[in-house]
Amino acid sequence: MTADPAATAEPADPVDPVDLWIIPADQPDDVVRELRGLLDPAELARATGRGPARDPVLGRRFTVVHGIVRLLVAERLGLHPAGLTWRYGPHGKPGPVVGGERLGVSYSESGGLAVVALTEGRPVGVDVEEIHDARVATRVAERYFPGAEAEFLAGSATPAVLAERFTTLWCRREACVKAYGGRLVQGFGLPLAGSAPVRLSRPGALGEGPCLLDDVPVPGPFRAAVALLGDRPFRLRRHHWSPLTCTKQTVPHRS
């Protein structure tokens, strides 16, 4: 008697995995040189741009982040990193020309810390921010955030708590906007407060369909968040990128 293959097959995973890489954007000279060799002409022009306003530190970080994004995406697609070509959405969201229909890509850098998120079959957005100054946070929240969120921030016990709460909400907002491929101004009015994970059911001008968001633990004075379109739950698999091994040093994350 032959077993029914359908009966013995492994059940489909009801939770979508998201690979999230945590990357120190300040790397040694030899690492920067190697990663610079992977950039395309447009990226190289941005990384090495000249002018009185150009900060060389920002150029190095740009090189590191975009070079590592190429390494990670190329590995998933079985391509050479320098051979990747990108297409960009109407508001600048990147995606590989080859394999972009199945691989979601998003990345962010702030103050020397970068994060990269890769997903299969779902649009993704990720954001990392160094904790903002409380005075700036108050002004921005009063002007742009929904009233309930501005009041929530105003009720913070100390300026430090206010700054942390604001940065968390800002990361959620940026991640959500990136997942939809929209503009930041379209996300200012979204209600994103509350305990994570957060389900956004009405994205308004950003598009159609729900979005799931979660906060991401990151080291140092930073906050981060990731968002995926759709209703299916997702599971984060955090990794630390190492220039010496380029291996996945996986760190557990809550479901």
C-alpha positions in Angstrom: 0.0 0.0 0.0 1.5 3.4 -1.1 1.3 6.3 1.2 -0.5 9.4 0.0 2.2 12.1 -0.6 -0.3 14.8 0.4 -0.9 13.1 3.7 2.8 12.7 4.6 4.0 16.1 3.4 5.3 18.6 5.9 2.6 21.2 6.8 3.2 24.7 5.4 4.7 27.2 7.9 1.9 29.5 8.9 4.4 32.2 9.8 6.6 34.0 7.2 10.3 34.3 8.1 12.0 37.7 7.8 15.8 37.8 7.8 17.0 41.0 9.5 20.7 41.9 9.5 22.2 44.3 12.0 25.3 46.0 10.5 27.8 48.3 12.0 28.2 50.9 9.2 31.6 52.1 10.4 34.0 49.6 9.0 37.8 49.4 8.5 39.4 50.9 5.3 40.0 47.5 3.7 36.4 46.5 4.1 35.2 49.8 2.7 37.5 49.4 -0.3 36.3 45.9 -1.0 32.6 46.9 -0.7 33.2 50.0 -2.9 34.2 47.7 -5.7 30.7 46.2 -5.8 28.8 49.5 -6.3 27.3 50.5 -9.6 28.2 53.9 -11.2 25.2 55.7 -9.7 25.9 54.3 -6.2 29.6 55.1 -6.5 28.9 58.7 -7.5 26.7 59.1 -4.4 29.3 57.5 -2.2 32.2 59.6 -3.4 30.4 62.8 -4.2 32.4 66.0 -3.8 31.3 69.4 -2.4 31.5 71.5 0.7 28.4 69.8 2.2 29.7 66.3 1.6 30.6 64.4 4.8 33.2 61.7 4.1 31.9 59.7 7.0 28.5 59.5 5.4 30.1 58.5 2.1 31.9 55.6 3.9 28.7 54.5 5.6 26.8 54.7 2.3 29.4 52.5 0.7 29.2 49.9 3.5 25.5 49.7 3.6 24.9 49.5 -0.1 27.8 47.1 -0.6 26.5 44.7 2.1 22.9 44.9 0.7 24.4 43.8 -2.6 26.2 40.9 -0.9 23.1 39.7 0.9 20.7 40.0 -2.0 23.1 38.4 -4.4 23.5 35.4 -2.1 19.8 34.9 -2.0 19.4 35.1 -5.7 22.5 33.2 -6.7 24.1 36.2 -8.5 27.3 38.1 -8.3 27.0 41.2 -6.1 28.5 43.6 -8.6 26.2 42.3 -11.3 23.0 43.2 -9.5 20.8 45.9 -11.1 18.1 47.7 -9.3 14.8 49.1 -10.1 13.1 51.8 -8.1 9.5 52.5 -7.3 7.9 56.0 -7.8 9.2 57.1 -4.4 12.5 55.4 -4.5 11.8 52.0 -3.0 14.6 49.6 -4.3 14.2 46.1 -5.6 16.4 43.8 -7.7 15.5 43.6 -11.4 16.2 39.8 -11.4 14.2 38.1 -8.7 12.5 41.2 -7.5 9.0 39.6 -7.9 9.8 37.2 -5.1 12.4 38.9 -2.9 11.4 41.9 -0.7 14.3 44.2 0.2 14.5 47.2 2.6 17.3 48.8 4.4 18.1 51.8 6.7 21.1 53.5 8.4 21.3 56.0 11.2 24.2 57.1 13.3 26.5 54.3 12.2 24.0 51.4 12.7 22.3 49.8 9.7 19.6 47.2 9.3 18.6 45.2 6.2 15.4 43.1 5.9 14.8 40.4 3.3 11.5 38.6 2.8 10.1 36.0 0.3 7.0 37.0 -1.5 5.9 40.0 0.7 6.7 43.7 0.5 8.8 44.8 3.5 9.9 48.0 5.1 12.5 48.5 7.8 13.8 51.6 9.7 16.4 52.3 12.3 16.9 55.6 14.1 19.2 57.0 16.7 17.1 58.2 19.6 15.9 61.8 18.8 16.4 64.9 20.9 13.3 65.3 23.1 12.8 69.0 22.1 12.8 68.1 18.4 10.5 65.1 19.0 8.0 67.3 20.8 7.8 69.8 18.0 7.5 67.2 15.3 4.9 65.2 17.2 2.7 68.3 17.9 2.8 69.2 14.2 2.5 65.9 12.4 1.4 63.0 14.6 -2.2 62.1 15.4 -3.6 63.9 18.4 -3.7 60.8 20.6 0.0 60.0 19.9 1.0 63.6 20.6 -0.8 63.5 23.9 0.7 60.2 24.7 4.2 61.6 24.2 3.4 64.8 26.1 2.5 62.6 29.1 5.9 61.0 29.3 7.5 61.1 32.7 10.8 62.5 31.5 12.3 63.9 28.3 14.3 60.7 27.9 11.2 58.6 27.9 9.5 61.0 25.5 12.5 60.7 23.1 12.4 56.9 23.2 8.7 56.7 22.6 8.9 59.2 19.8 11.7 57.4 18.1 9.8 54.1 18.3 6.7 55.6 16.7 8.9 57.3 14.0 10.5 53.9 13.1 7.1 52.2 12.9 5.9 55.1 10.6 9.0 54.9 8.3 8.9 51.1 8.1 5.2 51.1 7.2 5.7 53.8 4.5 8.6 51.8 3.0 6.6 48.6 3.0 3.9 50.3 0.9 6.5 52.2 -1.2 4.9 55.5 -0.4 6.1 58.9 0.8 6.6 59.8 4.5 4.1 62.6 4.4 1.4 59.9 3.6 2.2 58.2 6.9 2.1 61.0 9.4 -1.5 60.6 10.3 -1.4 56.8 10.8 -2.3 55.5 14.3 0.7 53.4 15.2 0.8 53.6 19.0 0.2 50.6 21.2 2.0 47.4 22.2 3.8 45.6 19.4 3.1 43.9 17.1 0.7 46.5 15.6 -1.8 45.8 12.8 -2.6 48.7 10.6 -5.9 47.9 8.8 -6.5 51.3 7.0 -3.3 52.7 5.4 -5.2 55.6 3.8 -3.3 57.3 1.0 -0.5 54.7 1.1 -2.4 52.0 -0.6 -4.8 49.1 0.1 -4.7 46.1 2.4 -3.4 45.7 6.0 0.1 46.0 7.3 1.7 44.2 10.3 4.5 46.0 12.3 6.9 44.9 15.0 9.6 46.6 17.0 13.1 45.2 16.5 15.6 45.1 19.4 18.9 46.7 18.3 22.0 47.6 20.3 23.0 51.1 21.5 20.9 54.3 21.6 18.8 53.2 18.7 15.2 52.0 17.9 14.1 50.0 14.9 10.9 48.5 13.4 9.9 46.3 10.5 6.6 46.1 8.6 5.2 43.6 6.1 2.1 44.0 3.9 -0.6 41.5 4.5 -2.3 39.7 7.4 0.0 36.6 7.8 2.1 36.7 10.9 5.8 36.9 10.5 8.8 35.8 12.5 12.1 37.7 12.7 15.4 36.0 12.3 18.0 38.5 13.5 21.6 38.2 12.3 24.8 40.2 12.9 27.0 40.9 9.9 30.7 40.3 10.4 33.3 41.6 8.0 35.6 38.7 9.0 33.3 35.8 8.5 30.2 37.2 6.7 28.3 34.5 8.5 24.9 34.5 10.1 25.4 34.9 13.8 21.7 34.4 14.6 20.2 36.1 17.7 16.9 34.8 19.0 13.9 37.2 18.7 10.5 36.9 20.3 7.7 35.6 18.1 
